[in-house]
Amino acid sequence: MPYLLISTQTRMEVGPTIVGDEQSDPVLMAFLGAVKRSMPGNNFSEFFVQDAPRVVLDKLEGCGYRVVGMTGVGQTLVWCLHKE
C-alpha cells in the first residue's frame, strides 16, 4: 500500500494517533506497535498507537513514507503519506 492516512483528534501533542483501518498492512501496524480497536457505535475497526503524531511521522519517514498532504477537519488533523 503506497498511501497511508494517519490522524489525531483534539490534542496532537500527546496522542493517541490513528494509524490505519481494517485493511492496513499488518506488518506496518506491528512495526508501529498499533492496536486494533472498534469504538462503540462504529461498524469498523481502526489501528491506533499512544504516540503523538510527530513520533509516528518520524517512524514512517524512516520506512520511506513522505507527507504529501495535511489538513484539519473540525478538531481532527489528518496527514496523507505516500511511499515510493
N, C-alpha and C positions, 0 to 999 in steps of 0.2 A: 504494500500500500504506500504509494508515494505521498499522499496527503494525510494530514493529521490535524484535528481541531482539539485545542485544549481551552478550558475556560475556568473562571472562578467567579464567585458571587460576593458582593459587598466588600470583603476585605482581601485585597490582593497581597498584603504584606506577610500574611501568615498561613494562607491556605485554608481549607483544602483546595486542591486543584483537580478538576475533572479532566482525565487524560484519554478517555476512549469510550466507545459504545460496545454493544454486544458483539459486533463483528470486527473488533480491533485485533491486531496482531498479538497473539498470546505471548510470543517471545518478547516483544517490545513491552508489553504490560508487565511481564515478570521482571524485566530489566529495570523498569521504573519503580517496581515494588507496589504496583497498583492492586487494589482490592475491588472486587466486583460487588455492587450493591444495587438494590432496587428500592427506590423511595416509595412510601405509601402514596397511593393514588396514581402512580405512573405504571404504564403497561410495558415498560422497557427497563433494562439494566444499564448501568454505566460503571466505568472504572474510575477510581479516584485515588489520590495519594494525599498524605497530610502535608507534603512540602508546599512551600509558596511557589507561585508560578515562575519566579526568577530561577529557582533551583531546578525546576522541571525543564525550563528553556535551556539552561546550561547543560543539563544531561543530554537533551535531544540534539543540541548543537554538536556535542561530542560523537553522536551517532550519524552525523551528516545531514540533519534537518536544518532548514533555514526558514525564518519567518518571512512569509510573503504578504501577510495582511493582518491587521489588528483592528478591532472596533469595540465600542461599548454599546450594550443594548440594555437600557434600564440600569440596573445595578449589577449587571454581568459584563465581564470583559472576556473577549474571545480572540484567540490567536489562531491563524491558519499557517501551518508549516508544510514544507514540501521537501522531499528527499530525492536527489538526483539518482 
